[in-house]
């Protein structure tokens, strides 16, 4: 459990450092774009804590359109890969979806689990 917490904390430290560096360099790219640019490839390669982070970005609508379907899908992959601490959050997100969105979220989650889970 401590290892998972440390990994998640390190992921957020990377976001903070990247944000600080971008502000110092006066880049035009947004913090969220930078975070997505960093974490999305990791998530697509099976990085469970990157998947959790991407889910959080979509859940919060932090610099992107809020998309609870995508948040649920990314959380589902992370949970499937052993990031148990996000399971309650995933359930909370699911309850906020309409019936049609729940169907779409399940389909998207199945696809993401198939395509973005780390090889066993």
C-alpha distance (Angstrom), angle and dihedral (degrees) to the residues before:
residue distance angle dihedral
X1 . . .
X2 3.81 . .
X3 3.80 90.7 .
X4 3.81 90.8 54.6
X5 3.80 90.9 48.6
X6 3.81 91.2 48.9
X7 3.82 91.8 49.7
X8 3.80 92.0 49.9
X9 3.80 91.4 46.7
X10 3.80 91.3 49.8
X11 3.79 90.2 50.8
X12 3.80 90.8 55.6
X13 3.81 91.4 45.1
X14 3.81 87.3 57.1
X15 3.80 90.1 52.6
X16 3.80 91.2 50.0
X17 3.80 92.2 48.2
X18 3.79 92.2 47.0
X19 3.80 89.8 48.7
X20 3.80 92.2 49.8
X21 3.78 92.7 48.3
X22 3.78 92.5 48.5
X23 3.79 91.7 51.1
X24 3.78 91.1 49.8
X25 3.77 91.9 49.1
X26 3.84 92.3 45.8
X27 3.78 92.4 -131.8
X28 3.79 119.4 176.1
X29 3.80 94.7 -134.4
X30 3.81 114.5 102.1
X31 3.79 122.7 -119.0
X32 3.78 90.8 -114.4
X33 3.78 93.1 50.1
X34 3.78 88.1 51.4
X35 3.80 92.3 48.3
X36 3.80 91.8 47.1
X37 3.79 90.4 46.5
X38 3.78 89.7 53.5
X39 3.80 102.1 37.2
X40 3.79 103.1 34.7
X41 3.83 95.1 66.8
X42 3.81 89.0 46.5
X43 3.81 90.4 48.8
X44 3.80 91.6 48.4
X45 3.81 89.0 52.0
X46 3.80 91.6 54.8
X47 3.81 103.0 -91.0
X48 3.80 102.4 155.8
X49 3.80 96.6 -162.0
X50 3.80 90.9 46.3
X51 3.83 86.6 53.2
X52 3.79 89.1 52.2
X53 3.81 90.8 50.1
X54 3.81 93.2 49.3
X55 3.81 88.9 49.7
X56 3.80 90.3 52.2
X57 3.80 91.6 50.4
X58 3.82 91.5 53.5
X59 3.81 92.7 42.3
X60 3.80 92.5 52.7
X61 3.78 95.6 38.7
X62 3.79 86.3 -132.4
X63 3.79 103.1 176.9
X64 3.81 92.0 -27.8
X65 3.77 133.4 72.1
X66 3.78 108.3 -78.7
X67 3.81 106.4 -105.7
X68 3.78 115.8 178.0
X69 3.81 92.1 179.2
X70 3.80 90.8 60.6
X71 3.81 91.2 40.7
X72 3.81 89.9 54.6
X73 3.80 91.8 46.9
X74 3.82 94.0 51.4
X75 3.81 91.5 44.1
X76 3.81 89.1 51.2
X77 3.79 92.2 56.0
X78 3.80 91.5 47.5
X79 3.81 91.5 50.0
X80 3.80 91.3 47.6
X81 3.80 87.2 54.8
X82 3.78 94.4 52.4
X83 3.81 105.5 -89.4
X84 3.78 90.8 134.0
X85 3.80 95.8 168.0
X86 3.82 90.9 73.3
X87 3.81 95.3 55.3
X88 3.81 95.4 91.4
X89 3.79 91.2 47.1
X90 3.80 89.9 49.9
X91 3.82 90.1 52.9
X92 3.80 90.4 48.3
X93 3.82 90.9 52.8
X94 3.80 91.2 47.8
X95 3.82 91.6 54.5
X96 3.81 89.9 56.5
X97 3.82 92.2 58.8
X98 3.79 125.9 92.9
X99 3.81 117.1 -119.2
X100 3.81 91.4 -98.6
X101 3.80 90.9 48.6
X102 3.81 90.2 48.8
X103 3.81 90.0 55.8
X104 3.81 90.3 48.7
X105 3.81 91.5 45.7
X106 3.80 92.0 53.2
X107 3.81 92.0 48.3
X108 3.79 92.2 47.2
X109 3.81 91.0 46.8
X110 3.82 91.3 52.1
X111 3.80 90.2 50.7
X112 3.82 92.9 46.9
X113 3.80 92.2 47.0
X114 3.79 89.5 52.0
X115 3.80 95.1 45.5
X116 3.81 104.8 31.7
X117 3.81 107.1 35.7
X118 3.78 115.4 113.8
X119 3.79 113.8 -104.9
X120 3.79 112.7 -96.5
